[in-house]
Each structure stands twice: as structure tokens, then as C-alpha cells.
């Protein structure tokens, strides 16, 4: 693939003209060919050399009054090697301001699991799906977000596993799955994966978990030996659950007692249960608490640390978990920093930095001079799009390491630089020869990634090289010889082996055919790195899910033709949507009550703490979703997510709980795009 977004392209299109195009159009222009700069007051990006780019970046970094006035964001696509070197540079520079995409997605999972089982990761391997009796898929749509997972679910189903799907919307991938390879074999049969679909009301997951726990207790489906030997807090948890009446559970969850008990009976009979979840749980005010309710449910019967059982937070980016493991973390623990200091040989800043939400607020408050993005599309991924745009425009210099154009190249600081990088599929040639990088998947498995395609442009550079060059320009050859480290990435991995627990002998182990699994005490030995050495049952009150009579609760979600914020097409074939993205999924009876017809044009107004946010021109379509609930695609609906409406403890934006009102724009329908 040849890079088409050249200096000539930028001479043709102004930033304003590009800003009037859709995300879909921007992505389709293709790869960025060379470094470019948008100078203050200029209307067009212009070319600059790599040396000129790093001179400008390092000048800003050196001249700021404090390292804490610079913020370094990371997208989950960044490799382990690039992320490790990046965090080493940022901490050598003097700050922990390293917000990352985890802050907006699975931060709640990390906080919820860390405090209960002693590790902020899942506890299952792919092999466990071969041994599970029951698999719970909660707040997740594998068909659109994690299509490879559908194959694992299909194989488990064929071996006799039963699947419980918990989600406000039914998802076609779990009701009529067809493996693409089967078409090639002439097999046209589809597989119904979900045995039970529980259409929980948005925000009703906590009540549902209480109901399932209540049913397990009534059935006596508990592993008392595991509870006595491996856990604490059990009595307080069950005494609390006993005080929750079924009427409250039914009202808050939107499900009948019969529906909940049917799923509960399936769980009570299971000797090995896996619970999978994604943003449908994490992006709520009680995101941490509801994940801990899932922990309560599975620990009742000891479903952790044995074959076919455990917790599986399913992450979206290719290396979002690996980035956190190797140090992309605005709030590192003292133990982590101590190990890093021992491995790298220089002191680390001890004060915590900004996460995504706090970084945006700091920008708004004029406390940020430079914002560096290692990949991603920050503007489109972040909440409260209009406020985030103002925040970015309040910065002196924004820098984006990117492969393709996106919205964050068009809403920038007073000056902006784009640094084009190699993609994971491209050959990465350094002075010692071709390099490989490593990533960690949702199961904690670390493996190699080797590019095989020629680079789209001769001016592309690898992410590790970009980090090393920026570090050298800013810090010289102190405290590490940065450029020497990227001559051969084995040098980076040797530092990782010295600095990270579980990475010992990294260069040799990662060269094994399938890589290696990082240590996971709950999975490996049913042990828990908590202060008491035991797993914790927890107690949580039911959240307030009440709204006013004229209000609805909106959740954001992906379409089929997108990956995170990247839009590949305008269709969502699993949900029957074609040619449009500003679509509002609404309960059919609710539409009748409002007197609205299909494709009615409406406005959405979100409400939070007396503030309102407004978005026009949405097409209402009827869908199988609980009454009072709505769904829309992100990033288009992100403008309705309040910046400071976040989950307790994790500070994750509540993109699955947006209280809103609707109004009809007019009686006409918008034409399809």
C-alpha cells in the first residue's frame, strides 16, 4: 500500500476543508507519508523533516516550567517495546502524566479485580473455554467487537457449554452465528450460541447479579471449602444480599424473577463458569462495584483457579493490557516504581499523574503546554467532544503519532505535528536488521508480532524509534542511551526483563512458538495478592437507576463496520442498519407513545448536574431494547457524555449511562447518506 496523504495532499486540502469531512472519508484517504506541521495561524499542514520535528518537540519540553505541564497519551495499539521505552522516557523526564485508553474502558475492571482477587486482569486462558460448563457474556457484543471470540464460543457450544448473554440489546452474532470458513465448505448452517438472553435494563446489572447470588444461596450452590480457606467477607456479603427484596431486583433489572431464576438454575448446576464482560459493565457510575458483584457470584462456587472457570474482561485494542503491564499508568504503585528504578537505574517521580478525564480538565484550566499522543484518536475517543475540543485548542503544541488521518489532526493545539509511523504489518528494519515487537492479549499471553509488508512510505518510522529519538533530543544520552536501544529491540527487552515482574529471560521466552503466559496467581495457584492473602467478597448497595418520567437512558456502542473510533463503512449489517451512522435505537412501544415513525429526525439532550448537552439530526429506528432505553453509535454520541460523569474509583466516563430527553426536529425524514 502506498501512502497517499502526502505534502501535496495537505497543500490541496486545508484543515477546515478536512474538518468538514466524515470520519469515514478521512480514514479512506489512506496512509500518511511524511512528518507535517500545522504552524500557528496556518490553514494547511506543511512538510518538515524528522530532525526539525524533534527539535520543535524537545524545545517545548525543555522550556516548560514543569514536567507536569506535559501529558503523554497512549493508544492500546502500541507494542510492549514502544510502550516500555515511552514510559521510561516520560518518567526520566519527570512526570507520571500518562493517561491511556484504559482510563476510558477497562479501568473499572482493573480496579474491581485488583481489590478483590489481587490482580487487575482476567484469570482465564483460551484453553479454559474448552472446559467451561457455562459462559456468561455480559455487556459485550462479540460479533462486532471481538469476532474471533465467536469461534471460541461456537466450539464451546458444540462441546456442550451453555451460554448466558446479558445485554440490553439482542446481538445477532450470539443468536445466528455463521463461521466464514463454513461458507467455503458449502455448509450453510448457522449456530444459535446463546441459550438464554437476559435483556437487562441499562444500569440494571447490579440488581441482576444480586438476584443470581440470591438464587445460588437458596439452592445451596456454594463451595464452602473454597470460601472458608481462600476468601473473606462472605458472611457480610450474604447478609446484605438477604436484605434485598425480589421486588427491587425485578424493578431495577427490568427482568422477571422467573427469567433470573432460569439463569440462576443454569449457574447452580455448573461446575465451571466463565464470566466475560466489556464496556457494558465498566462504563457506569457503579462500574467497579458491579464487576465486584460478578466476582461475588463466581466465588460463591469457587469458580476461579480451576479449569474452565474464572474472570474474562475482554479488551478491544490489540495491546491495551500489555501497555499497562509494562508501565503505561498514571497511578503506579510504590512497588512497581521501586522495581522499575532497580531495573532502569534512575529515580522515578512518585506523585501520580493525570488520567484521561483529569488531563482534559487540566487542559481546560491552562495547565498543559504539550500533549503527545502515541497513536489513537483522542478527540473522538474521549467524552464530551465539544469540551475536549476546547481543551485541545488551549494547548501550545499537540503531537500525534499516526498511520492515517483522523479527527484529532484537525482539532489541535495552537501548533500541531503529525509523526507518521509504521503499522504492525510492515517490515521494521533497524541497523541490526529486521525487528519484531511483542504484545499481550486479554488472557495474559505474550507473543511476537512481525511485519511482512513493505512500508507505505520511506519516511515512516517505528514507534520505538520515534520514542528514542524524542528522548535523545530532550534528554541527550541520559539516563539511558536511547538510540542504541532501538538498533536492536532485544536491548529494550533486556531492560524489561530487569524491570518488570514476570518478564525474566524475556528475549528467549518470547521467541517460543506461541510465546508465554505471564504469572497469574489466582489462575495458577488459587492464591490472591491482597493484604490478607485472601480473595474478598464485597458489599455494594444497589445504585439509584431512577429517572424522570420524560427521560431516557442512552448507551453508546460500536457498529459492525468500525473498530474503536475508526470507521470502515456506513453499515451495521447485524442490526439491519445501512448507509447511516446517526441512528438512535429505540423501543418500538416508546416510539408509538411519542407518535414517532421510523427514521423520524430527533434531537437528543443529555442532562447531568444541571448541565445540558445537545445533539441534532438523529434518525429513530425501532429495535428490541428495554422501554426507556436508547442506544447510539460512538464517536458520534460522545458529545453527549459529560466529562465529569464518571465511575466511582476508576474515573471512567459513563458512556453507558447518559440520562437524556428527546424532541422531534420536524416531521420530515432525513435522506440516507
KEMILO-400296 format. One record per residue (C-alpha): chain; x, y, z. Coordinates in steps of 0.1 Angstrom, whole numbers, plus 5000, padded with zeros to 4 digits. Layout:
N
  chain    c1    c2    c3
      A     X     Y     Z
...
//
This chain:
673
  chain    c1    c2    c3
      A  5000  5000  5000
      A  5014  5034  4990
      A  5009  5063  5013
      A  4985  5088  4997
      A  4984  5115  5023
      A  5015  5134  5011
      A  5026  5171  5015
      A  5008  5176  4981
      A  4976  5163  4997
      A  4979  5187  5026
      A  4986  5216  5001
      A  4953  5207  4984
      A  4931  5204  5014
      A  4930  5230  5043
      A  4924  5219  5078
      A  4889  5235  5076
      A  4880  5215  5045
      A  4892  5183  5060
      A  4872  5191  5092
      A  4840  5192  5072
      A  4845  5156  5060
      A  4833  5125  5079
      A  4855  5101  5099
      A  4848  5075  5072
      A  4861  5099  5045
      A  4892  5108  5065
      A  4901  5072  5071
      A  4897  5063  5034
      A  4923  5088  5023
      A  4949  5062  5034
      A  4983  5064  5050
      A  5002  5095  5060
      A  5035  5097  5041
      A  5058  5121  5060
      A  5060  5143  5090
      A  5040  5175  5087
      A  5033  5206  5109
      A  5004  5229  5113
      A  5020  5262  5123
      A  5002  5287  5145
      A  4978  5307  5123
      A  4983  5285  5093
      A  4954  5269  5074
      A  4974  5240  5059
      A  4998  5213  5072
      A  5033  5216  5056
      A  5062  5191  5054
      A  5091  5192  5079
      A  5120  5168  5084
      A  5122  5143  5113
      A  5151  5164  5128
      A  5130  5196  5126
      A  5101  5178  5142
      A  5121  5166  5172
      A  5138  5200  5176
      A  5104  5216  5180
      A  5091  5190  5204
      A  5122  5189  5225
      A  5123  5227  5227
      A  5088  5228  5241
      A  5096  5200  5266
      A  5128  5217  5278
      A  5113  5252  5281
      A  5082  5243  5301
      A  5081  5254  5337
      A  5075  5218  5350
      A  5074  5183  5335
      A  5039  5180  5348
      A  5028  5206  5322
      A  5033  5179  5295
      A  5009  5150  5290
      A  5017  5118  5272
      A  4987  5097  5260
      A  4989  5061  5248
      A  4966  5042  5225
      A  4962  5004  5231
      A  4978  4996  5197
      A  5013  5005  5210
      A  5036  4975  5213
      A  5052  4964  5246
      A  5086  4976  5234
      A  5074  5011  5224
      A  5053  5015  5255
      A  5081  5004  5279
      A  5105  5028  5263
      A  5079  5056  5262
      A  5071  5053  5299
      A  5109  5051  5307
      A  5114  5084  5288
      A  5083  5101  5304
      A  5094  5092  5339
      A  5131  5101  5332
      A  5116  5135  5320
      A  5099  5138  5354
      A  5062  5131  5353
      A  5036  5103  5356
      A  5012  5121  5332
      A  5004  5090  5312
      A  4967  5088  5305
      A  4957  5059  5282
      A  4927  5044  5266
      A  4923  5020  5295
      A  4911  5050  5315
      A  4880  5051  5292
      A  4873  5014  5290
      A  4886  4987  5314
      A  4899  5008  5342
      A  4869  4997  5362
      A  4879  4961  5356
      A  4914  4966  5368
      A  4902  4984  5400
      A  4874  4959  5407
      A  4895  4928  5402
      A  4927  4942  5419
      A  4909  4949  5451
      A  4891  4916  5453
      A  4914  4889  5438
      A  4947  4908  5439
      A  4953  4912  5401
      A  4937  4937  5377
      A  4935  4912  5349
      A  4913  4883  5339
      A  4921  4848  5352
      A  4913  4825  5323
      A  4932  4812  5292
      A  4917  4804  5259
      A  4920  4767  5268
      A  4896  4773  5297
      A  4868  4778  5272
      A  4872  4741  5262
      A  4863  4731  5298
      A  4835  4755  5308
      A  4800  4743  5316
      A  4786  4778  5315
      A  4799  4810  5299
      A  4784  4843  5308
      A  4787  4871  5282
      A  4779  4903  5299
      A  4776  4938  5284
      A  4795  4927  5254
      A  4788  4921  5217
      A  4814  4896  5204
      A  4800  4897  5168
      A  4810  4933  5163
      A  4837  4940  5189
      A  4855  4907  5193
      A  4846  4885  5163
      A  4874  4859  5169
      A  4858  4852  5203
      A  4827  4839  5184
      A  4847  4809  5172
      A  4857  4800  5208
      A  4821  4803  5219
      A  4809  4782  5189
      A  4835  4755  5197
      A  4825  4756  5234
      A  4788  4754  5224
      A  4795  4723  5203
      A  4812  4706  5232
      A  4781  4712  5254
      A  4788  4745  5271
      A  4758  4767  5278
      A  4759  4804  5272
      A  4741  4832  5290
      A  4740  4865  5272
      A  4733  4896  5294
      A  4728  4928  5273
      A  4700  4953  5267
      A  4701  4945  5230
      A  4700  4911  5215
      A  4730  4906  5193
      A  4728  4886  5160
      A  4763  4872  5165
      A  4751  4853  5195
      A  4718  4842  5180
      A  4727  4831  5145
      A  4765  4827  5142
      A  4780  4815  5110
      A  4817  4809  5107
      A  4831  4825  5075
      A  4851  4793  5068
      A  4820  4772  5068
      A  4807  4791  5037
      A  4838  4780  5018
      A  4830  4744  5027
      A  4794  4747  5015
      A  4780  4744  5050
      A  4752  4770  5053
      A  4740  4760  5088
      A  4740  4787  5115
      A  4746  4782  5152
      A  4725  4797  5179
      A  4751  4804  5206
      A  4731  4820  5235
      A  4709  4795  5254
      A  4695  4824  5274
      A  4693  4861  5266
      A  4686  4884  5295
      A  4676  4919  5282
      A  4687  4937  5313
      A  4677  4974  5316
      A  4706  4998  5312
      A  4721  5001  5347
      A  4703  4971  5360
      A  4733  4947  5360
      A  4739  4951  5397
      A  4704  4942  5406
      A  4706  4911  5383
      A  4738  4900  5400
      A  4721  4903  5434
      A  4693  4881  5421
      A  4716  4855  5407
      A  4736  4854  5440
      A  4703  4852  5459
      A  4693  4822  5439
      A  4726  4804  5443
      A  4723  4808  5481
      A  4688  4795  5481
      A  4699  4765  5460
      A  4729  4759  5483
      A  4752  4762  5452
      A  4783  4772  5472
      A  4818  4758  5476
      A  4821  4762  5514
      A  4857  4748  5514
      A  4869  4774  5489
      A  4850  4802  5508
      A  4865  4792  5542
      A  4901  4786  5530
      A  4905  4812  5503
      A  4882  4842  5509
      A  4870  4867  5535
      A  4839  4889  5537
      A  4814  4861  5528
      A  4791  4865  5558
      A  4788  4902  5554
      A  4780  4898  5517
      A  4753  4872  5521
      A  4737  4891  5550
      A  4735  4921  5527
      A  4720  4902  5498
      A  4693  4888  5521
      A  4681  4923  5527
      A  4675  4929  5490
      A  4639  4922  5481
      A  4630  4905  5448
      A  4607  4934  5440
      A  4637  4957  5439
      A  4657  4933  5419
      A  4629  4929  5393
      A  4622  4966  5391
      A  4658  4977  5387
      A  4669  4950  5363
      A  4638  4951  5341
      A  4637  4913  5342
      A  4612  4889  5358
      A  4620  4868  5388
      A  4614  4837  5365
      A  4640  4849  5340
      A  4666  4855  5366
      A  4660  4821  5383
      A  4662  4803  5350
      A  4697  4817  5345
      A  4704  4811  5382
      A  4695  4774  5379
      A  4719  4770  5350
      A  4747  4786  5371
      A  4738  4764  5401
      A  4743  4733  5380
      A  4777  4744  5366
      A  4810  4730  5379
      A  4830  4755  5358
      A  4817  4790  5349
      A  4835  4818  5330
      A  4822  4854  5332
      A  4832  4876  5302
      A  4824  4913  5301
      A  4833  4945  5283
      A  4821  4982  5283
      A  4785  4973  5292
      A  4797  4969  5327
      A  4827  4992  5330
      A  4812  5025  5318
      A  4787  5030  5346
      A  4789  5051  5378
      A  4790  5017  5397
      A  4813  5001  5371
      A  4838  4989  5398
      A  4810  4978  5421
      A  4791  4958  5395
      A  4823  4940  5384
      A  4829  4931  5421
      A  4793  4917  5421
      A  4804  4894  5393
      A  4833  4883  5414
      A  4809  4877  5443
      A  4788  4855  5421
      A  4816  4833  5407
      A  4834  4830  5440
      A  4803  4815  5457
      A  4810  4783  5439
      A  4848  4786  5437
      A  4849  4795  5400
      A  4884  4808  5399
      A  4917  4790  5396
      A  4904  4758  5381
      A  4899  4746  5345
      A  4870  4762  5327
      A  4863  4788  5353
      A  4872  4824  5360
      A  4870  4861  5350
      A  4875  4873  5314
      A  4874  4911  5309
      A  4875  4913  5271
      A  4896  4942  5258
      A  4893  4958  5225
      A  4927  4973  5215
      A  4954  4948  5204
      A  4977  4956  5233
      A  4958  4977  5258
      A  4965  4952  5285
      A  5002  4949  5276
      A  5007  4987  5277
      A  4995  4988  5313
      A  5016  4958  5323
      A  5048  4974  5310
      A  5042  5007  5327
      A  5017  5030  5309
      A  5000  5040  5341
      A  4993  5074  5356
      A  4989  5060  5391
      A  5017  5034  5395
      A  5021  5016  5429
      A  5052  5022  5450
      A  5062  4985  5444
      A  5060  4989  5407
      A  5081  5021  5407
      A  5107  5005  5430
      A  5112  4976  5407
      A  5114  4999  5377
      A  5140  5021  5395
      A  5161  4989  5402
      A  5159  4978  5366
      A  5165  5011  5348
      A  5189  5027  5373
      A  5173  5061  5378
      A  5148  5076  5402
      A  5111  5078  5392
      A  5086  5105  5400
      A  5064  5093  5429
      A  5034  5116  5426
      A  5005  5103  5404
      A  4997  5120  5371
      A  4966  5128  5351
      A  4942  5101  5338
      A  4921  5110  5307
      A  4894  5129  5324
      A  4917  5149  5346
      A  4941  5156  5317
      A  4912  5172  5298
      A  4903  5193  5328
      A  4939  5203  5332
      A  4940  5214  5295
      A  4908  5234  5301
      A  4925  5250  5332
      A  4955  5261  5312
      A  4979  5237  5330
      A  4991  5218  5299
      A  5017  5231  5274
      A  5023  5200  5253
      A  5001  5170  5246
      A  5018  5140  5229
      A  4996  5111  5216
      A  5012  5077  5209
      A  4986  5066  5184
      A  4948  5068  5187
      A  4922  5094  5180
      A  4919  5112  5213
      A  4893  5137  5204
      A  4869  5111  5191
      A  4876  5086  5219
      A  4872  5110  5248
      A  4839  5120  5264
      A  4823  5154  5260
      A  4836  5161  5225
      A  4829  5198  5224
      A  4846  5204  5258
      A  4875  5181  5248
      A  4879  5201  5216
      A  4882  5234  5235
      A  4907  5217  5258
      A  4930  5206  5229
      A  4928  5241  5214
      A  4940  5255  5247
      A  4974  5238  5243
      A  5006  5252  5227
      A  5016  5221  5209
      A  4999  5188  5201
      A  5017  5159  5186
      A  5002  5128  5170
      A  5020  5095  5161
      A  4996  5082  5135
      A  4992  5060  5105
      A  4960  5076  5090
      A  4941  5108  5092
      A  4916  5113  5120
      A  4897  5140  5138
      A  4925  5147  5163
      A  4947  5160  5134
      A  4921  5187  5127
      A  4912  5199  5162
      A  4946  5207  5177
      A  4967  5229  5198
      A  4980  5263  5185
      A  5007  5243  5167
      A  5004  5206  5157
      A  5028  5180  5144
      A  5019  5146  5129
      A  5046  5119  5130
      A  5038  5090  5106
      A  5047  5056  5120
      A  5050  5020  5107
      A  5020  4998  5111
      A  5023  4964  5128
      A  5021  4946  5095
      A  5050  4965  5079
      A  5087  4955  5080
      A  5106  4973  5107
      A  5142  4975  5097
      A  5168  4989  5121
      A  5206  4990  5119
      A  5209  4954  5132
      A  5183  4940  5108
      A  5145  4933  5108
      A  5129  4937  5142
      A  5098  4922  5159
      A  5077  4936  5187
      A  5055  4919  5214
      A  5020  4922  5227
      A  4999  4908  5255
      A  4963  4896  5248
      A  4933  4896  5272
      A  4944  4862  5285
      A  4978  4874  5296
      A  4996  4856  5268
      A  5026  4875  5254
      A  5037  4867  5218
      A  5056  4882  5189
      A  5043  4904  5161
      A  5064  4905  5129
      A  5056  4927  5100
      A  5060  4914  5064
      A  5048  4941  5041
      A  5070  4969  5027
      A  5064  5002  5044
      A  5039  5025  5027
      A  5065  5053  5026
      A  5102  5056  5030
      A  5097  5083  5056
      A  5078  5062  5081
      A  5095  5053  5114
      A  5088  5027  5140
      A  5072  5038  5173
      A  5102  5027  5194
      A  5125  5047  5171
      A  5102  5078  5175
      A  5103  5075  5213
      A  5141  5070  5214
      A  5147  5100  5191
      A  5124  5122  5211
      A  5141  5111  5243
      A  5176  5118  5228
      A  5166  5152  5216
      A  5151  5161  5250
      A  5175  5144  5275
      A  5206  5135  5255
      A  5220  5101  5262
      A  5209  5103  5298
      A  5198  5083  5318
      A  5198  5057  5290
      A  5215  5055  5256
      A  5182  5058  5239
      A  5192  5054  5202
      A  5214  5024  5210
      A  5183  5007  5224
      A  5165  5008  5191
      A  5193  4995  5170
      A  5181  4960  5182
      A  5149  4957  5202
      A  5165  4929  5222
      A  5181  4957  5242
      A  5147  4971  5251
      A  5135  4936  5261
      A  5166  4931  5283
      A  5157  4962  5302
      A  5121  4949  5305
      A  5134  4916  5319
      A  5153  4936  5346
      A  5124  4960  5354
      A  5092  4940  5352
      A  5079  4911  5373
      A  5072  4881  5352
      A  5094  4892  5323
      A  5126  4873  5333
      A  5145  4859  5304
      A  5122  4878  5281
      A  5141  4876  5249
      A  5143  4838  5250
      A  5108  4831  5262
      A  5090  4854  5237
      A  5107  4835  5209
      A  5089  4803  5217
      A  5063  4794  5190
      A  5033  4807  5210
      A  5051  4830  5234
      A  5044  4826  5271
      A  5018  4833  5298
      A  5026  4859  5324
      A  5022  4849  5360
      A  4986  4850  5373
      A  4984  4838  5409
      A  4946  4834  5411
      A  4947  4812  5379
      A  4980  4795  5386
      A  4976  4786  5422
      A  4943  4799  5436
      A  4963  4825  5455
      A  4955  4861  5459
      A  4979  4891  5463
      A  4957  4911  5487
      A  4968  4924  5521
      A  4952  4894  5538
      A  4963  4868  5512
      A  4926  4860  5505
      A  4901  4869  5479
      A  4875  4894  5491
      A  4837  4893  5489
      A  4824  4928  5488
      A  4792  4946  5497
      A  4775  4972  5475
      A  4742  4989  5478
      A  4720  4989  5447
      A  4726  5020  5426
      A  4699  5046  5420
      A  4686  5039  5385
      A  4655  5061  5387
      A  4650  5088  5361
      A  4622  5114  5355
      A  4591  5103  5335
      A  4602  5123  5304
      A  4637  5110  5304
      A  4655  5080  5288
      A  4689  5063  5294
      A  4712  5062  5264
      A  4742  5040  5259
      A  4769  5043  5232
      A  4781  5013  5212
      A  4800  5003  5180
      A  4786  4995  5146
      A  4798  4964  5127
      A  4818  4985  5103
      A  4841  5001  5128
      A  4870  4993  5151
      A  4871  5015  5181
      A  4869  5051  5166
      A  4880  5040  5131
      A  4850  5039  5107
      A  4854  5015  5078
      A  4819  5017  5064
      A  4784  5031  5070
      A  4767  4998  5076
      A  4758  4977  5106
      A  4746  4945  5090
      A  4740  4926  5122
      A  4715  4952  5133
      A  4700  4959  5099
      A  4713  4995  5095
      A  4727  5006  5062
      A  4741  5039  5049
      A  4738  5059  5081
      A  4755  5064  5115
      A  4734  5090  5133
      A  4709  5063  5143
      A  4690  5062  5176
      A  4678  5027  5186
      A  4645  5030  5205
      A  4619  5007  5219
      A  4590  5003  5194
      A  4563  5010  5221
      A  4582  5041  5232
      A  4581  5053  5196
      A  4544  5047  5194
      A  4538  5066  5226
      A  4557  5096  5212
      A  4538  5093  5179
      A  4571  5089  5160
      A  4576  5069  5128
      A  4607  5050  5117
      A  4635  5074  5106
      A  4619  5103  5124
      A  4645  5131  5128
      A  4651  5139  5165
      A  4673  5159  5188
      A  4690  5145  5219
      A  4697  5165  5251
      A  4717  5149  5279
      A  4714  5161  5315
      A  4740  5160  5343
      A  4742  5181  5374
      A  4722  5209  5359
      A  4742  5209  5327
      A  4728  5200  5293
      A  4745  5189  5260
      A  4726  5189  5227
      A  4729  5169  5195
      A  4707  5172  5164
      A  4697  5151  5134
      A  4694  5115  5147
      A  4672  5090  5129
      A  4650  5070  5153
      A  4646  5033  5144
      A  4626  5007  5163
      A  4647  4980  5180
      A  4644  4953  5206
      A  4656  4972  5236
      A  4640  4977  5270
      A  4615  5005  5273
      A  4631  5038  5284
      A  4664  5028  5270
      A  4682  5041  5239
      A  4714  5032  5220
      A  4736  5051  5195
      A  4770  5048  5179
      A  4801  5064  5192
      A  4820  5085  5185
      A  4790  5105  5172
      A  4772  5103  5205
      A  4803  5110  5227
      A  4794  5147  5226
      A  4765  5138  5250
      A  4788  5121  5276
      A  4795  5146  5304
      A  4832  5149  5312
      A  4828  5145  5349
      A  4801  5118  5349
      A  4825  5090  5358
      A  4827  5057  5376
      A  4835  5057  5413
      A  4871  5047  5419
      A  4881  5043  5383
      A  4870  5077  5369
      A  4859  5060  5337
      A  4834  5081  5317
      A  4798  5067  5320
      A  4792  5062  5283
      A  4766  5035  5291
      A  4745  5058  5314
      A  4736  5090  5297
      A  4703  5105  5310
      A  4686  5124  5282
      A  4654  5138  5267
      A  4643  5137  5231
      A  4625  5161  5209
      A  4613  5159  5173
      A  4632  5182  5149
      A  4604  5182  5124
      A  4580  5158  5106
      A  4604  5150  5078
      A  4629  5122  5074
      A  4665  5127  5065
      A  4677  5110  5034
      A  4702  5082  5036
      A  4738  5092  5033
//
